[in-house]
């Protein structure tokens, strides 16, 4: 259903078109980027060794529909910055397919457990998607994000064994 391939400079236009506000950018990337998203930021991003960004392509149409990242920062084995860009494609089980593909791919780089991710507590659709794949909440790694004086809860979720999904 989806294919993950290396995120390259020619893919910047897609990601920038999906991020229409500072709120969208924070939900997608936390504090990594500043709004508005610029090519210079994305060039630095794709050149960072511990980030492995991918574009998501819908197999049926060949259309670029999303973005995701394997994140090995600070020795983590993390799924990050997962986005289905076209809002009309959300809620159609594509997110679970993306996450499963990411789990299959992460073992190529590092096969240690656990694999984790962070998600804003209010993002119930994303949390359900991750639970469907097998992620569970890790209360020991909960955190907070201060967005302009507003404190937002961040949930850490992890999975011990990637689930083979072919």
Backbone as a chain_set.jsonl record, in Angstrom:
{"seq": "XXXXXXXXXXXXXXXXXXXXXXXXXXXXXXXXXXXXXXXXXXXXXXXXXXXXXXXXXXXXXXXXXXXXXXXXXXXXXXXXXXXXXXXXXXXXXXXXXXXXXXXXXXXXXXXXXXXXXXXXXXXXXXXXXXXXXXXXXXXXXXXXXXXXXXXXXXXXXXXXXXXXXX", "coords": {"N": [[0.804, -1.199, 0.0], [1.984, 1.288, 0.785], [5.114, 2.891, 0.088], [8.316, 3.532, 1.365], [10.793, 5.855, 0.724], [14.005, 7.386, 0.342], [14.073, 10.674, 1.577], [14.473, 13.503, -0.298], [15.959, 16.51, -1.699], [14.277, 17.296, -3.82], [11.845, 16.59, -2.803], [11.119, 18.417, -0.921], [9.201, 20.343, -1.541], [6.721, 19.092, -1.244], [6.515, 18.536, 1.536], [6.676, 21.148, 2.572], [4.322, 22.192, 1.505], [2.373, 20.889, 2.965], [2.534, 21.882, 5.508], [0.979, 24.319, 6.942], [0.847, 26.119, 8.983], [2.203, 27.424, 12.072], [1.362, 25.817, 14.16], [0.798, 23.382, 12.835], [3.421, 22.721, 12.131], [4.692, 22.403, 14.628], [3.214, 20.256, 15.664], [3.991, 18.287, 13.856], [6.865, 18.307, 13.958], [7.815, 19.112, 16.454], [10.152, 21.099, 18.25], [12.13, 21.157, 16.278], [12.224, 22.526, 13.766], [11.683, 25.883, 12.482], [8.897, 28.045, 11.866], [8.111, 29.942, 8.968], [8.602, 26.855, 7.206], [11.638, 26.316, 5.597], [13.786, 25.769, 2.719], [16.532, 25.783, 3.441], [16.535, 24.938, 6.133], [15.583, 22.347, 5.773], [17.592, 21.242, 4.18], [19.747, 21.137, 5.993], [18.61, 19.326, 7.735], [18.341, 16.895, 6.206], [20.977, 16.3, 5.979], [21.856, 15.537, 8.425], [23.304, 13.087, 10.356], [22.049, 11.341, 12.276], [19.347, 11.427, 11.723], [17.074, 9.809, 9.633], [15.298, 10.509, 7.139], [12.249, 9.907, 5.283], [10.227, 9.861, 2.337], [6.788, 9.202, 1.825], [5.099, 7.145, -0.339], [2.162, 6.476, -2.114], [1.315, 3.371, -3.209], [-0.61, 2.606, -5.191], [-1.043, 4.864, -6.782], [1.37, 6.185, -7.073], [1.72, 8.597, -5.953], [3.174, 11.074, -3.851], [2.538, 11.107, -0.521], [3.163, 11.554, 2.106], [5.384, 11.818, 4.971], [8.076, 10.564, 6.951], [10.305, 9.565, 9.615], [13.222, 7.867, 10.704], [14.841, 7.939, 13.747], [17.825, 8.295, 15.315], [18.99, 9.749, 17.279], [20.916, 10.555, 20.152], [21.385, 7.868, 20.764], [18.928, 6.683, 20.615], [16.293, 4.597, 19.371], [14.09, 5.421, 17.408], [10.855, 6.281, 16.112], [9.892, 9.018, 14.221], [8.393, 12.2, 13.387], [6.09, 11.693, 11.705], [3.849, 11.967, 9.115], [0.862, 12.238, 7.343], [0.282, 13.88, 4.575], [-1.888, 14.756, 2.903], [-4.898, 15.58, 4.046], [-7.314, 14.325, 3.479], [-6.677, 11.695, 3.223], [-6.231, 10.737, 5.704], [-7.142, 8.682, 8.525], [-7.692, 6.354, 7.207], [-6.368, 4.006, 7.645], [-3.83, 4.151, 6.623], [-1.778, 5.243, 8.103], [-1.09, 3.214, 9.955], [0.036, 1.4, 8.21], [2.266, 2.836, 7.333], [3.713, 3.06, 9.761], [4.224, 0.352, 10.285], [5.868, -0.263, 8.084], [7.998, 1.399, 8.733], [8.904, 0.141, 11.072], [9.787, -2.278, 10.002], [11.892, -1.316, 8.47], [13.629, -0.065, 10.303], [15.182, -1.992, 11.571], [17.223, -2.54, 9.828], [19.098, -0.59, 10.272], [19.518, -0.621, 13.042], [19.086, -3.053, 15.363], [18.266, -3.089, 17.997], [16.219, -3.197, 20.981], [14.201, -1.082, 23.106], [11.953, 0.196, 20.566], [10.876, 3.452, 20.182], [8.54, 6.243, 20.37], [7.329, 9.627, 20.382], [4.364, 11.397, 21.204], [1.894, 13.937, 21.106], [-0.373, 14.211, 23.806], [-3.002, 14.942, 23.225], [-3.398, 14.057, 20.664], [-5.262, 11.913, 19.717], [-5.996, 10.239, 17.536], [-3.519, 9.533, 16.372], [-2.379, 8.181, 18.543], [-4.118, 5.971, 18.78], [-3.52, 4.733, 16.341], [-0.811, 3.987, 16.732], [-1.103, 2.241, 18.901], [-2.575, 0.241, 17.665], [-0.651, -0.955, 16.086], [0.964, -2.041, 17.999], [2.364, -0.602, 19.899], [2.887, 0.547, 23.254], [2.053, 2.648, 26.028], [4.66, 4.286, 27.694], [4.966, 5.233, 30.698], [7.074, 6.124, 32.23], [8.614, 7.787, 30.686], [7.21, 10.045, 30.065], [6.636, 13.454, 29.118], [6.754, 17.061, 28.883], [5.8, 19.795, 26.795], [6.498, 23.104, 26.219], [4.663, 25.415, 24.749], [4.687, 28.515, 23.811], [4.051, 29.349, 26.463], [1.937, 27.674, 27.022], [1.45, 24.547, 28.398], [1.945, 21.379, 27.157], [1.122, 17.979, 27.263], [3.231, 15.231, 26.603], [3.312, 12.053, 25.353], [5.177, 9.098, 25.692], [5.692, 6.247, 23.766], [6.295, 2.75, 23.313], [7.662, -0.141, 21.67], [8.578, -3.493, 21.933], [9.364, -5.617, 20.253], [9.692, -5.461, 16.883], [7.007, -6.015, 14.639], [6.737, -8.37, 12.174], [5.525, -7.684, 8.952], [4.648, -8.473, 6.303]], "CA": [[0.0, 0.0, 0.0], [2.878, 2.444, 0.798], [6.549, 2.67, -0.044], [9.155, 4.555, 1.96], [12.044, 6.06, 0.009], [14.802, 8.471, 0.909], [13.573, 12.042, 1.426], [15.504, 14.271, -0.995], [15.673, 17.924, -1.908], [13.122, 17.462, -4.705], [10.633, 16.301, -2.031], [10.864, 19.514, 0.017], [7.973, 21.071, -1.916], [5.564, 18.399, -0.683], [6.461, 18.764, 2.972], [6.356, 22.557, 2.81], [2.911, 22.449, 1.155], [1.51, 20.291, 3.979], [2.7, 22.615, 6.768], [0.387, 25.615, 6.637], [0.826, 26.99, 10.156], [3.17, 27.082, 13.116], [0.781, 24.692, 14.903], [1.062, 22.177, 12.037], [4.85, 22.415, 12.195], [4.997, 21.898, 15.966], [2.639, 18.913, 15.771], [4.795, 17.402, 13.027], [8.309, 18.245, 14.2], [8.25, 19.663, 17.729], [10.956, 22.312, 18.108], [13.247, 20.97, 15.345], [12.192, 23.535, 12.717], [10.916, 27.091, 12.776], [7.917, 28.373, 10.836], [7.741, 28.957, 7.948], [9.598, 25.859, 6.836], [12.451, 26.785, 4.466], [14.707, 24.79, 2.14], [17.79, 25.754, 4.192], [16.317, 24.074, 7.297], [15.435, 20.971, 5.305], [18.915, 20.789, 3.742], [20.483, 20.748, 7.214], [17.921, 18.147, 8.251], [18.685, 15.664, 5.466], [22.416, 16.068, 6.109], [22.135, 15.137, 9.809], [23.525, 11.639, 10.343], [21.164, 10.526, 13.117], [18.0, 11.434, 11.17], [16.905, 9.097, 8.357], [13.948, 10.876, 6.688], [11.689, 9.214, 4.127], [8.937, 10.269, 1.8], [5.833, 8.102, 1.76], [4.429, 7.121, -1.628], [1.029, 5.568, -2.224], [1.663, 2.437, -4.285], [-1.607, 2.553, -6.262], [-1.0, 6.04, -7.66], [2.714, 6.746, -7.159], [1.646, 9.939, -5.375], [3.826, 11.323, -2.573], [1.434, 11.457, 0.387], [3.555, 11.763, 3.487], [6.772, 11.911, 5.417], [8.378, 9.92, 8.223], [11.732, 9.603, 9.93], [13.858, 7.033, 11.718], [15.623, 8.887, 14.526], [18.796, 7.599, 16.158], [19.611, 10.776, 18.109], [21.211, 10.174, 21.541], [21.325, 6.419, 20.908], [17.544, 6.206, 20.571], [15.759, 3.851, 18.25], [12.819, 6.138, 17.509], [10.079, 6.708, 14.955], [9.618, 10.447, 14.422], [7.934, 13.087, 12.325], [5.214, 10.935, 10.817], [2.812, 12.869, 8.619], [0.117, 12.009, 6.102], [0.11, 15.266, 4.163], [-3.229, 15.002, 2.38], [-5.81, 15.313, 5.156], [-8.397, 13.431, 3.055], [-6.189, 10.319, 3.317], [-6.114, 10.362, 7.114], [-8.243, 7.869, 9.022], [-7.945, 5.264, 6.257], [-5.449, 2.926, 7.981], [-2.534, 4.348, 5.971], [-0.799, 5.492, 9.167], [-0.59, 1.94, 10.488], [0.914, 0.82, 7.181], [3.522, 3.59, 7.395], [4.432, 2.675, 10.978], [4.734, -1.016, 10.095], [7.014, -0.175, 7.166], [9.097, 1.991, 9.493], [9.429, -0.894, 11.956], [10.558, -3.205, 9.17], [13.085, -0.626, 7.997], [14.539, 0.351, 11.372], [16.094, -3.081, 11.916], [18.374, -2.469, 8.928], [20.062, 0.324, 10.866], [19.787, -0.922, 14.438], [18.073, -4.041, 15.748], [18.073, -3.148, 19.445], [14.929, -2.825, 21.555], [12.911, -0.901, 22.454], [11.738, 1.265, 19.592], [9.879, 4.307, 20.8], [8.088, 7.461, 19.687], [6.637, 10.589, 21.236], [3.138, 11.912, 20.593], [1.131, 14.808, 21.989], [-1.47, 13.48, 24.449], [-4.28, 15.285, 22.598], [-3.467, 13.487, 19.319], [-5.876, 10.598, 19.963], [-5.956, 9.402, 16.328], [-2.167, 8.98, 16.256], [-2.194, 7.217, 19.631], [-4.827, 4.737, 18.374], [-2.739, 4.125, 15.257], [0.378, 3.347, 17.306], [-1.564, 1.097, 19.69], [-2.999, -0.808, 16.726], [0.565, -1.622, 15.614], [1.551, -2.759, 19.127], [3.034, 0.293, 20.84], [2.24, 0.761, 24.539], [2.505, 3.858, 26.719], [5.746, 4.161, 28.657], [4.722, 6.359, 31.605], [8.345, 6.588, 32.789], [9.245, 8.754, 29.788], [6.285, 11.139, 29.732], [7.282, 14.761, 29.203], [5.904, 18.201, 28.579], [6.309, 20.729, 25.806], [6.011, 24.45, 26.492], [4.425, 26.15, 23.511], [4.254, 29.887, 24.102], [3.442, 29.416, 27.783], [0.958, 26.584, 27.162], [2.117, 23.271, 28.653], [1.275, 20.253, 26.497], [1.618, 16.674, 27.675], [3.789, 14.392, 25.545], [3.318, 10.637, 25.736], [6.165, 8.233, 25.048], [5.178, 4.896, 23.537], [7.366, 1.883, 22.842], [7.379, -1.514, 21.266], [9.782, -4.288, 22.21], [9.737, -6.448, 19.118], [8.967, -5.092, 15.663], [6.124, -7.057, 14.139], [6.914, -8.586, 10.732], [4.237, -7.342, 8.352], [4.642, -8.565, 4.828]], "C": [[0.848, 1.264, 0.0], [4.319, 1.992, 0.635], [7.266, 3.836, 0.61], [10.433, 4.643, 1.138], [12.722, 7.315, 0.538], [14.204, 9.834, 0.565], [14.708, 12.892, 0.873], [15.045, 15.704, -1.22], [14.459, 18.134, -2.811], [11.781, 17.167, -4.01], [10.259, 17.427, -1.069], [9.529, 20.189, -0.269], [6.732, 20.424, -1.321], [5.419, 18.726, 0.8], [6.08, 20.212, 3.276], [4.89, 22.861, 2.494], [1.955, 21.891, 2.205], [1.538, 21.042, 5.311], [2.219, 24.044, 6.551], [0.347, 26.572, 7.822], [1.92, 26.547, 11.13], [2.67, 25.881, 13.929], [1.003, 23.374, 14.163], [2.516, 21.746, 12.179], [5.228, 21.842, 13.555], [4.435, 20.494, 16.14], [3.501, 17.902, 15.014], [6.209, 17.221, 13.561], [8.752, 18.72, 15.569], [9.097, 20.905, 17.48], [12.08, 22.219, 17.061], [13.342, 22.074, 14.295], [11.49, 24.788, 13.215], [10.029, 27.397, 11.568], [8.219, 29.75, 10.271], [8.924, 28.048, 7.591], [10.312, 26.298, 5.563], [13.391, 25.676, 3.988], [15.998, 24.666, 2.949], [17.668, 24.861, 5.433], [16.276, 22.604, 6.874], [16.748, 20.407, 4.777], [19.755, 20.343, 4.935], [19.919, 19.442, 7.764], [18.348, 16.872, 7.523], [20.178, 15.343, 5.532], [22.821, 15.638, 7.517], [22.177, 13.612, 9.878], [22.5, 10.837, 11.134], [19.701, 10.581, 12.698], [18.008, 10.717, 9.823], [15.487, 9.381, 7.863], [13.552, 10.162, 5.394], [10.441, 9.923, 3.635], [8.081, 9.015, 1.716], [5.082, 8.222, 0.443], [3.307, 6.093, -1.586], [1.258, 4.671, -3.436], [0.693, 2.491, -5.464], [-1.448, 3.684, -7.275], [0.404, 6.579, -7.903], [2.812, 8.136, -6.549], [2.409, 10.001, -4.045], [2.766, 11.849, -1.619], [1.888, 11.776, 1.802], [5.047, 11.759, 3.705], [6.902, 11.121, 6.717], [9.888, 9.895, 8.411], [12.092, 8.522, 10.939], [14.856, 7.943, 12.422], [16.526, 8.115, 15.484], [19.561, 8.565, 17.061], [19.772, 10.268, 19.539], [21.081, 8.676, 21.782], [19.923, 5.846, 20.912], [17.296, 5.391, 19.317], [14.314, 4.331, 18.137], [12.194, 6.363, 16.136], [9.667, 8.15, 15.211], [8.99, 11.057, 13.183], [7.139, 12.349, 11.242], [4.057, 11.838, 10.411], [2.18, 12.31, 7.357], [-0.314, 13.398, 5.659], [-1.282, 15.613, 3.693], [-4.239, 14.598, 3.452], [-6.952, 14.377, 4.768], [-7.972, 11.961, 3.112], [-6.031, 9.847, 4.762], [-7.337, 9.567, 7.532], [-8.589, 6.706, 8.11], [-6.965, 4.096, 6.444], [-4.088, 3.045, 7.287], [-1.444, 4.566, 7.013], [-0.234, 4.205, 9.737], [0.341, 1.265, 9.485], [2.277, 1.518, 7.186], [4.346, 3.142, 8.604], [4.99, 1.259, 10.842], [5.93, -1.04, 9.151], [8.233, 0.413, 7.874], [9.731, 0.964, 10.427], [10.242, -1.922, 11.185], [11.897, -2.597, 8.777], [14.086, -0.347, 9.108], [15.548, -0.733, 11.721], [17.309, -3.135, 10.994], [19.483, -1.624, 9.552], [20.471, -0.089, 12.264], [18.689, -1.871, 14.928], [17.857, -4.13, 17.252], [16.656, -2.733, 19.827], [15.175, -1.842, 22.685], [12.982, 0.149, 21.346], [10.658, 2.142, 20.197], [9.486, 5.463, 19.887], [7.449, 8.359, 20.721], [5.442, 11.132, 20.472], [2.445, 12.827, 21.595], [-0.081, 14.046, 22.517], [-2.813, 13.774, 23.801], [-4.456, 14.64, 21.228], [-3.984, 12.041, 19.392], [-5.839, 9.685, 18.735], [-4.585, 8.759, 16.159], [-1.928, 7.918, 17.328], [-2.887, 5.896, 19.292], [-4.07, 3.997, 17.271], [-1.546, 3.36, 15.832], [-0.006, 2.142, 18.152], [-1.952, -0.061, 18.787], [-1.798, -1.62, 16.219], [1.243, -2.399, 16.74], [2.329, -1.9, 20.106], [2.206, 0.406, 22.115], [2.839, 2.007, 25.183], [3.592, 3.494, 27.711], [5.659, 5.379, 29.58], [6.011, 6.919, 32.196], [9.03, 7.65, 31.926], [8.29, 9.861, 29.352], [7.021, 12.46, 29.903], [6.269, 15.844, 28.902], [6.6, 19.077, 27.559], [5.677, 22.084, 26.098], [5.898, 25.199, 25.173], [3.836, 27.504, 23.871], [3.51, 29.993, 25.429], [2.375, 28.37, 28.044], [1.721, 25.27, 27.325], [1.289, 22.15, 28.019], [1.937, 18.955, 26.941], [2.086, 15.893, 26.451], [3.883, 12.975, 26.096], [4.431, 9.929, 24.974], [5.546, 6.85, 24.936], [6.327, 4.05, 23.01], [6.824, 0.514, 22.458], [8.673, -2.294, 21.423], [10.26, -5.059, 20.98], [8.981, -5.949, 17.893], [8.184, -6.283, 15.136], [6.353, -7.186, 12.638], [5.558, -8.422, 10.062], [4.271, -7.425, 6.843], [3.544, -9.451, 4.328]], "O": [[0.509, 2.225, -0.69], [4.689, 0.874, 0.991], [6.877, 4.991, 0.436], [11.083, 3.629, 0.882], [12.075, 8.191, 1.111], [13.873, 10.108, -0.589], [15.772, 12.998, 1.485], [13.894, 16.056, -0.963], [13.686, 19.065, -2.586], [10.717, 17.457, -4.556], [9.188, 17.388, -0.464], [8.809, 20.565, 0.656], [5.793, 21.12, -0.936], [4.354, 19.135, 1.261], [5.249, 20.465, 4.148], [4.282, 23.704, 3.152], [0.83, 22.376, 2.324], [0.655, 20.853, 6.148], [2.96, 24.882, 6.038], [-0.126, 27.702, 7.696], [2.476, 25.454, 11.021], [3.462, 25.03, 14.336], [1.354, 22.367, 14.777], [2.812, 20.561, 12.329], [6.006, 20.891, 13.627], [5.104, 19.628, 16.704], [3.713, 16.786, 15.487], [6.706, 16.096, 13.613], [9.952, 18.738, 15.843], [8.786, 21.688, 16.582], [12.905, 23.13, 16.976], [14.445, 22.513, 13.97], [10.795, 24.767, 14.231], [10.351, 27.064, 10.428], [8.556, 30.655, 11.035], [10.086, 28.447, 7.674], [9.667, 26.616, 4.564], [13.744, 24.77, 4.743], [16.507, 23.56, 3.126], [18.592, 24.111, 5.749], [16.855, 21.738, 7.529], [16.997, 19.209, 4.911], [20.397, 19.293, 4.891], [20.665, 18.567, 8.202], [18.68, 15.876, 8.166], [20.594, 14.239, 5.18], [24.001, 15.4, 7.776], [21.219, 12.933, 9.508], [22.116, 9.749, 10.704], [18.881, 9.854, 13.259], [18.855, 10.992, 8.973], [14.572, 8.6, 8.126], [14.387, 9.86, 4.542], [9.694, 10.51, 4.417], [8.593, 7.907, 1.556], [4.501, 9.265, 0.14], [3.483, 4.983, -1.085], [1.379, 5.159, -4.56], [1.121, 2.429, -6.616], [-1.683, 3.499, -8.469], [0.614, 7.35, -8.84], [3.86, 8.778, -6.617], [2.302, 9.095, -3.218], [2.165, 12.896, -1.859], [1.084, 12.224, 2.62], [5.848, 11.705, 2.772], [5.948, 11.023, 7.49], [10.649, 10.17, 7.484], [11.364, 8.289, 11.904], [15.63, 8.641, 11.768], [16.052, 7.379, 16.349], [20.645, 8.243, 17.548], [18.871, 9.624, 20.076], [20.709, 8.253, 22.877], [19.736, 4.659, 21.181], [18.022, 5.503, 18.329], [13.412, 3.717, 18.707], [12.885, 6.6, 15.145], [9.155, 8.474, 16.282], [9.052, 10.5, 12.087], [7.469, 12.38, 10.056], [3.37, 12.404, 11.262], [2.881, 11.95, 6.412], [-1.169, 14.022, 6.288], [-1.809, 16.666, 4.051], [-4.414, 13.412, 3.731], [-7.508, 13.701, 5.633], [-8.824, 11.073, 3.055], [-5.73, 8.678, 5.005], [-8.425, 9.74, 6.983], [-9.67, 6.128, 8.229], [-6.756, 3.299, 5.529], [-3.279, 2.121, 7.364], [-0.31, 4.124, 6.827], [0.969, 4.108, 9.977], [1.322, 0.63, 9.873], [3.315, 0.868, 7.057], [5.542, 2.876, 8.479], [6.123, 1.004, 11.25], [6.899, -1.76, 9.393], [9.362, -0.021, 7.645], [10.954, 0.917, 10.56], [11.275, -2.386, 11.668], [12.916, -3.287, 8.756], [15.292, -0.392, 8.864], [16.666, -0.419, 12.129], [18.327, -3.725, 11.357], [20.667, -1.915, 9.375], [21.631, 0.066, 12.644], [17.507, -1.526, 14.908], [17.328, -5.128, 17.743], [15.985, -2.011, 19.089], [16.298, -1.781, 23.185], [13.961, 0.886, 21.227], [9.639, 1.64, 20.672], [10.024, 5.632, 18.793], [7.072, 7.91, 21.804], [5.492, 11.306, 19.255], [2.408, 12.533, 22.789], [-0.739, 13.321, 21.771], [-3.694, 12.915, 23.828], [-5.557, 14.67, 20.678], [-3.243, 11.086, 19.161], [-5.667, 8.474, 18.88], [-4.491, 7.574, 15.839], [-1.34, 6.873, 17.049], [-2.314, 4.825, 19.492], [-3.996, 2.768, 17.281], [-1.304, 2.213, 15.456], [0.687, 1.125, 18.128], [-1.686, -1.219, 19.11], [-1.913, -2.818, 15.957], [2.016, -3.319, 16.472], [2.904, -2.428, 21.058], [0.977, 0.368, 22.07], [3.984, 2.371, 24.915], [3.47, 2.53, 28.467], [6.217, 6.433, 29.275], [6.04, 8.073, 32.622], [9.935, 8.338, 32.399], [8.55, 10.542, 28.36], [7.923, 12.573, 30.733], [5.086, 15.576, 28.693], [7.828, 19.1, 27.468], [4.456, 22.193, 26.21], [6.901, 25.567, 24.561], [2.654, 27.625, 24.191], [2.469, 30.644, 25.514], [1.95, 28.199, 29.186], [2.546, 24.921, 26.48], [0.102, 21.993, 28.304], [3.163, 18.853, 26.986], [1.434, 15.891, 25.407], [4.457, 12.737, 27.159], [4.606, 10.13, 23.772], [4.95, 6.344, 25.887], [7.227, 4.56, 22.342], [5.736, 0.089, 22.845], [9.746, -1.799, 21.078], [11.462, -5.127, 20.72], [7.752, -6.007, 17.865], [8.652, -7.421, 15.185], [6.182, -6.213, 11.903], [4.556, -8.954, 10.541], [3.923, -6.447, 6.181], [3.402, -9.635, 3.119]]}, "num_chains": 1, "name": "protein.A"}
